[in-house]
Amino acid sequence: MNKEIDIPKELTTAKIEFELINIKLLPEYEGKEQSIVRLDASSIRLIDGVYYMWYTFCVLEDRFFTDEAKERDRQAGKIWFTEQWEHYWLRPNNTKLFCATSTDGVNWEEKGQVMPDAQDADFWGPGKHGPEVFIENGKCHMYFTFHMQFEYDRPGTDMYSNRKHIGLAVSDSPLGPFEYVGDKPVVATSEDPDDHDSMLIDDAVVVKHGGKYLLYVKGASSMQSKRAIGVYIADSPEGPFKRYENNPIFVGHTGCVWNYMGGVAAISDQKPDDICFRFSYDGLNFSRGADIDSISDPGICNVKGDPADGEFPKWGISQDYGIKGVYSYLKRFNIKLK
């Protein structure tokens, strides 16, 4: 159990309100609005006066919108039934990594795919999602989740237990093209079945703190286990990353962290009872702050870097379900301080 610490007041009083955003489609997707899925918004980066976000993008086929398909969803109690999950997450290139830009954080223009589709020999093609871009010295490092292609048919597993890993691609431009680095995951799931991250790691985000690069990811050991955040540490944004021996460090579904007041702030979004702000001075031992009523897969807009003056981030982008059918969409969250 981590020892509770005094944390900045803002993290004990902050509240979140939501706001819909507008995303201008690329011409080739016009007329397909009801079939488009957007998920997993990254942290927001401000580059030359323009906001950038990266996210998962795919277009559902018409057959997933039939009355029969919706009824299967309803009976299963799931947003996407099994056939959709297999089709979009376990086959190469059915999901894309996209970027959009904005000057106000509300009205966005979709720029399109930033990482080319995988080739047959590429192991990182299936289920690409959850991009996060860390920029240093003009180089953009994009961390993303994928399913290992050769693990489709592991004995004793089903489509819901295929292991997820973190890949790394780099580019000189935030719009890409991003090229994969190396011949293996930058961070892979644990081989120890007793570890919290032996089945999957997902939703990566990186901050630089104390001269080290801290990569935070969600981990799980089974579909039934509660998701929790672990951290991997490196001397370079390209690794190698070493697993922190005391993982997991807090309960959470998404790695949403940012530099703040000489430490690391976080939003934990593990439903139903671990949705809150958190803070750590060393980036490893986190204390709980204000509760949040609801939020899913948030990405923060922290344009100040490490604001020693205490200026708290004002907004970010998260995802939600429901108002447009069976899939997810992106929306803005605004942070209000008492």
MARPARO-77758 format. One record per residue (C-alpha): x, y, z; residue in one letter. Coordinates in nm, 3 decimals, decimal comma. Each point is the difference from the previous one (the first is absolute). Example, Ala and Ser with C-alpha at 12.3 -4.5 7.8 and 13.67 -1.06 7.14 Angstrom:
2
(site (1,230 -0,450 0,780) A)
(site (0,137 0,344 -0,066) S)
//
This chain:
338
(site (0,000 0,000 0,000) M)
(site (0,139 0,337 -0,101) N)
(site (0,039 0,258 0,274) K)
(site (-0,240 0,291 -0,043) E)
(site (0,166 0,337 -0,060) I)
(site (-0,110 0,361 -0,004) D)
(site (-0,087 0,091 -0,357) I)
(site (-0,060 0,331 -0,181) P)
(site (-0,339 0,147 0,093) K)
(site (-0,118 0,013 -0,362) E)
(site (-0,005 -0,381 -0,014) L)
(site (-0,231 -0,014 0,302) T)
(site (-0,255 0,253 -0,128) T)
(site (-0,009 -0,044 -0,380) A)
(site (-0,327 -0,087 -0,173) K)
(site (-0,065 -0,112 -0,358) I)
(site (-0,267 0,114 -0,245) E)
(site (-0,048 -0,135 -0,352) F)
(site (-0,046 0,171 -0,337) E)
(site (-0,060 -0,145 -0,346) L)
(site (0,256 0,072 -0,271) I)
(site (-0,023 0,032 -0,378) N)
(site (0,228 -0,205 -0,227) I)
(site (0,017 0,089 -0,370) K)
(site (0,017 -0,323 -0,198) L)
(site (0,236 -0,077 -0,282) L)
(site (-0,187 0,003 -0,334) P)
(site (0,024 -0,378 -0,044) E)
(site (-0,198 -0,056 0,322) Y)
(site (-0,280 0,247 -0,062) E)
(site (-0,338 -0,168 0,023) G)
(site (0,137 -0,273 0,231) K)
(site (-0,035 0,193 0,326) E)
(site (-0,229 -0,261 0,159) Q)
(site (0,255 -0,277 -0,065) S)
(site (0,313 0,174 0,133) I)
(site (0,162 -0,103 0,328) V)
(site (0,246 0,225 0,183) R)
(site (0,168 -0,120 0,318) L)
(site (0,297 0,049 0,230) D)
(site (0,092 0,368 -0,031) A)
(site (0,365 0,073 0,078) S)
(site (0,137 0,282 0,210) S)
(site (-0,047 0,328 -0,185) I)
(site (0,316 0,170 -0,132) R)
(site (0,029 0,371 -0,092) L)
(site (0,237 0,052 -0,296) I)
(site (0,044 0,346 -0,154) D)
(site (-0,338 0,117 0,129) G)
(site (-0,189 -0,311 -0,119) V)
(site (-0,138 -0,280 0,219) Y)
(site (0,068 -0,358 -0,112) Y)
(site (-0,170 -0,318 0,117) M)
(site (0,045 -0,358 -0,115) W)
(site (-0,261 -0,274 0,034) Y)
(site (-0,137 -0,333 -0,123) T)
(site (-0,219 0,014 -0,311) F)
(site (-0,203 -0,260 -0,185) C)
(site (-0,314 -0,026 -0,212) V)
(site (-0,255 -0,265 0,092) L)
(site (-0,150 -0,207 -0,278) E)
(site (-0,375 0,025 -0,066) D)
(site (-0,056 -0,357 0,117) R)
(site (0,078 0,107 0,355) F)
(site (-0,298 0,239 -0,001) F)
(site (-0,273 -0,250 -0,079) T)
(site (-0,282 -0,065 0,246) D)
(site (0,142 -0,347 0,059) E)
(site (0,344 0,142 0,086) A)
(site (-0,148 0,255 0,240) K)
(site (-0,202 -0,272 0,169) E)
(site (0,314 -0,208 0,052) R)
(site (0,161 0,306 0,157) D)
(site (-0,297 0,048 0,230) R)
(site (-0,010 -0,361 0,112) Q)
(site (0,374 -0,014 0,055) A)
(site (-0,001 0,326 0,196) G)
(site (0,293 0,117 -0,208) K)
(site (0,054 0,299 -0,224) I)
(site (0,166 -0,215 -0,265) W)
(site (-0,092 -0,365 -0,030) F)
(site (0,251 -0,277 -0,057) T)
(site (0,002 0,009 -0,380) E)
(site (0,077 0,373 -0,005) Q)
(site (0,277 -0,041 0,258) W)
(site (0,166 -0,273 -0,204) E)
(site (-0,037 0,184 -0,330) H)
(site (0,138 0,335 0,110) Y)
(site (0,249 -0,080 0,275) W)
(site (0,155 -0,332 -0,097) L)
(site (0,055 0,054 -0,373) R)
(site (0,273 0,218 -0,150) P)
(site (-0,073 0,359 -0,103) N)
(site (-0,374 0,012 0,074) N)
(site (0,080 0,272 0,252) T)
(site (0,201 0,310 -0,090) K)
(site (0,203 0,252 0,199) L)
(site (-0,131 0,347 -0,086) F)
(site (0,082 0,362 0,083) C)
(site (-0,219 0,311 0,020) A)
(site (0,095 0,364 0,059) T)
(site (-0,176 0,300 0,150) S)
(site (0,064 0,362 0,096) T)
(site (-0,261 0,011 0,277) D)
(site (-0,033 -0,359 0,130) G)
(site (-0,367 -0,020 -0,106) V)
(site (0,002 0,013 -0,379) N)
(site (0,233 -0,262 -0,147) W)
(site (0,115 -0,090 -0,349) E)
(site (0,076 -0,363 -0,069) E)
(site (0,342 -0,039 -0,165) K)
(site (-0,022 -0,373 -0,053) G)
(site (0,224 -0,300 0,048) Q)
(site (0,346 0,074 0,142) V)
(site (0,143 -0,353 -0,007) M)
(site (-0,014 -0,210 -0,319) P)
(site (-0,181 -0,333 0,008) D)
(site (0,210 -0,296 0,107) A)
(site (0,139 -0,234 -0,266) Q)
(site (-0,046 -0,376 0,016) D)
(site (0,331 -0,051 0,179) A)
(site (-0,066 0,269 0,264) D)
(site (-0,100 -0,144 0,336) F)
(site (-0,157 0,324 0,130) W)
(site (-0,289 0,023 -0,247) G)
(site (-0,297 -0,152 0,188) P)
(site (-0,214 0,228 0,216) G)
(site (0,220 0,310 -0,002) K)
(site (-0,152 0,248 0,246) H)
(site (0,064 0,238 0,287) G)
(site (0,272 0,223 -0,152) P)
(site (0,196 0,240 0,221) E)
(site (0,261 0,243 -0,135) V)
(site (0,294 0,126 0,205) F)
(site (0,211 0,271 -0,167) I)
(site (0,363 0,074 0,082) E)
(site (0,270 0,178 -0,204) N)
(site (-0,227 0,021 -0,301) G)
(site (-0,065 -0,375 -0,014) K)
(site (-0,350 -0,139 0,052) C)
(site (-0,017 -0,334 0,181) H)
(site (-0,334 -0,178 -0,035) M)
(site (-0,080 -0,280 0,243) Y)
(site (-0,300 -0,219 -0,089) F)
(site (-0,167 -0,328 0,092) T)
(site (-0,019 -0,302 -0,230) F)
(site (-0,082 -0,374 0,005) H)
(site (0,283 -0,234 -0,093) M)
(site (-0,088 -0,162 -0,332) Q)
(site (0,148 -0,340 0,080) F)
(site (-0,196 -0,020 0,325) E)
(site (-0,343 -0,028 -0,164) Y)
(site (-0,030 -0,370 0,061) D)
(site (0,193 -0,058 0,319) R)
(site (-0,125 -0,326 0,159) P)
(site (-0,253 0,051 0,276) G)
(site (-0,089 0,359 -0,089) T)
(site (-0,285 0,178 -0,174) D)
(site (-0,022 0,326 -0,188) M)
(site (-0,048 0,199 0,321) Y)
(site (0,325 -0,122 0,153) S)
(site (0,245 0,063 -0,281) N)
(site (0,289 0,189 0,151) R)
(site (0,050 0,371 -0,061) K)
(site (0,338 0,173 -0,011) H)
(site (0,137 0,352 -0,052) I)
(site (0,171 0,096 -0,324) G)
(site (0,206 0,307 -0,087) L)
(site (0,016 0,193 -0,326) A)
(site (0,180 0,330 -0,070) V)
(site (-0,033 0,292 -0,240) S)
(site (0,145 0,346 -0,053) D)
(site (-0,354 0,134 -0,044) S)
(site (-0,306 -0,029 0,228) P)
(site (-0,195 -0,092 -0,316) L)
(site (0,235 -0,287 -0,081) G)
(site (0,068 -0,223 -0,167) P)
(site (0,102 -0,188 0,313) F)
(site (0,236 -0,295 -0,049) E)
(site (0,024 -0,293 0,238) Y)
(site (0,317 -0,022 0,212) V)
(site (0,171 -0,336 0,051) G)
(site (-0,123 -0,354 -0,052) D)
(site (-0,198 -0,058 0,320) K)
(site (-0,231 0,185 0,241) P)
(site (0,157 0,288 0,188) V)
(site (-0,183 -0,138 0,306) V)
(site (-0,148 -0,352 0,006) A)
(site (-0,236 -0,170 0,242) T)
(site (0,153 -0,188 0,290) S)
(site (0,077 -0,369 -0,043) E)
(site (-0,088 -0,061 0,367) D)
(site (-0,371 -0,093 0,021) P)
(site (-0,013 0,137 0,355) D)
(site (0,092 0,353 -0,112) D)
(site (-0,277 0,256 -0,042) H)
(site (0,099 0,058 -0,365) D)
(site (0,045 -0,355 -0,127) S)
(site (-0,296 0,011 -0,243) M)
(site (0,012 0,355 -0,131) L)
(site (0,159 0,340 0,025) I)
(site (-0,179 0,290 -0,163) D)
(site (-0,056 0,379 -0,018) D)
(site (0,360 0,119 0,031) A)
(site (0,105 0,352 0,095) V)
(site (0,352 0,132 0,064) V)
(site (0,132 0,285 0,213) V)
(site (0,355 0,103 0,076) K)
(site (0,060 0,034 0,373) H)
(site (0,322 0,015 0,200) G)
(site (0,206 -0,056 -0,314) G)
(site (-0,179 -0,329 -0,074) K)
(site (-0,271 -0,090 -0,249) Y)
(site (-0,301 -0,150 0,177) L)
(site (-0,236 -0,204 -0,218) L)
(site (-0,334 -0,064 0,171) Y)
(site (-0,230 -0,276 -0,127) V)
(site (-0,314 -0,179 0,104) K)
(site (0,051 -0,366 0,083) G)
(site (-0,219 -0,306 0,055) A)
(site (0,059 -0,368 0,066) S)
(site (-0,341 -0,117 -0,126) S)
(site (-0,322 0,137 -0,145) M)
(site (-0,151 -0,014 0,349) Q)
(site (0,281 0,171 0,191) S)
(site (-0,021 0,366 0,101) K)
(site (0,215 0,221 -0,222) R)
(site (0,295 0,174 0,166) A)
(site (0,273 0,237 -0,107) I)
(site (0,364 -0,104 -0,008) G)
(site (0,310 0,195 -0,096) V)
(site (0,311 -0,085 -0,205) Y)
(site (0,315 0,212 0,025) I)
(site (0,271 0,085 -0,255) A)
(site (0,287 0,241 -0,064) D)
(site (-0,127 0,070 -0,354) S)
(site (-0,347 0,040 -0,153) P)
(site (0,087 -0,297 -0,223) E)
(site (0,089 -0,223 0,295) G)
(site (0,093 -0,252 0,107) P)
(site (-0,276 0,028 0,261) F)
(site (0,035 -0,189 0,327) K)
(site (-0,305 -0,116 0,192) R)
(site (-0,038 0,169 0,340) Y)
(site (0,031 -0,268 0,268) E)
(site (-0,298 0,128 0,203) N)
(site (-0,256 0,002 -0,283) N)
(site (-0,290 0,061 -0,004) P)
(site (0,008 0,348 0,150) I)
(site (-0,370 0,091 -0,004) F)
(site (-0,334 -0,128 -0,129) V)
(site (-0,096 0,142 -0,339) G)
(site (-0,122 -0,079 -0,350) H)
(site (0,201 0,261 -0,195) T)
(site (0,348 0,142 0,047) G)
(site (-0,083 0,372 0,017) C)
(site (0,294 0,180 0,165) V)
(site (0,177 0,334 -0,031) W)
(site (0,280 0,202 0,161) N)
(site (-0,123 0,234 0,272) Y)
(site (0,167 0,202 0,279) M)
(site (0,318 -0,207 -0,003) G)
(site (-0,191 -0,326 0,009) G)
(site (-0,241 -0,205 -0,208) V)
(site (-0,379 0,045 -0,002) A)
(site (-0,243 -0,262 -0,125) A)
(site (-0,362 -0,078 -0,071) I)
(site (-0,113 -0,348 0,100) S)
(site (-0,307 -0,125 -0,190) D)
(site (-0,068 -0,350 0,128) Q)
(site (-0,376 -0,035 0,045) K)
(site (-0,191 0,002 0,222) P)
(site (0,186 0,124 0,307) D)
(site (0,351 0,102 -0,108) D)
(site (-0,070 0,306 -0,216) I)
(site (0,205 0,285 0,142) C)
(site (0,300 0,231 -0,023) F)
(site (0,331 -0,123 0,141) R)
(site (0,345 0,146 0,068) F)
(site (0,353 -0,123 0,066) S)
(site (0,322 0,190 0,067) Y)
(site (0,221 -0,285 -0,124) D)
(site (-0,229 -0,131 -0,276) G)
(site (-0,026 -0,335 0,177) L)
(site (-0,196 0,045 0,324) N)
(site (-0,337 0,163 -0,067) F)
(site (-0,254 0,145 0,243) S)
(site (-0,367 0,046 -0,073) R)
(site (-0,152 0,341 -0,070) G)
(site (-0,349 0,116 -0,092) A)
(site (-0,256 -0,251 -0,123) D)
(site (-0,130 0,027 -0,357) I)
(site (-0,361 -0,093 -0,076) D)
(site (0,081 -0,166 -0,332) S)
(site (0,266 0,003 -0,272) I)
(site (0,132 -0,252 -0,255) S)
(site (0,345 -0,021 -0,163) D)
(site (0,105 0,364 0,054) P)
(site (0,292 0,179 -0,163) G)
(site (0,111 0,326 0,165) I)
(site (0,099 0,331 -0,160) C)
(site (0,298 0,110 0,210) N)
(site (0,158 0,276 -0,208) V)
(site (0,215 0,134 0,284) K)
(site (0,228 -0,303 0,023) G)
(site (0,076 -0,002 0,373) D)
(site (-0,183 0,309 0,133) P)
(site (0,193 0,092 0,314) A)
(site (-0,229 0,303 0,028) D)
(site (-0,294 -0,229 0,071) G)
(site (-0,197 0,064 -0,319) E)
(site (-0,223 -0,304 -0,025) F)
(site (-0,099 -0,151 -0,337) P)
(site (-0,337 0,130 -0,112) K)
(site (-0,127 -0,274 -0,233) W)
(site (0,056 -0,325 -0,185) G)
(site (-0,174 -0,251 -0,227) I)
(site (-0,176 -0,321 0,112) S)
(site (-0,242 -0,247 -0,156) Q)
(site (-0,360 -0,101 0,055) D)
(site (-0,271 -0,229 -0,130) Y)
(site (-0,369 0,024 -0,064) G)
(site (-0,114 0,309 -0,185) I)
(site (0,100 -0,131 -0,341) K)
(site (-0,089 -0,365 0,022) G)
(site (0,217 -0,295 0,098) V)
(site (0,345 0,151 -0,037) Y)
(site (0,211 0,265 0,167) S)
(site (0,075 0,364 -0,075) Y)
(site (0,240 0,261 0,135) L)
(site (-0,101 0,292 0,219) K)
(site (0,174 0,274 0,195) R)
(site (0,020 0,022 0,377) F)
(site (0,055 0,333 0,174) N)
(site (0,163 0,015 0,343) I)
(site (-0,149 0,246 0,248) K)
(site (0,178 0,101 0,322) L)
(site (-0,180 0,115 0,313) K)
//
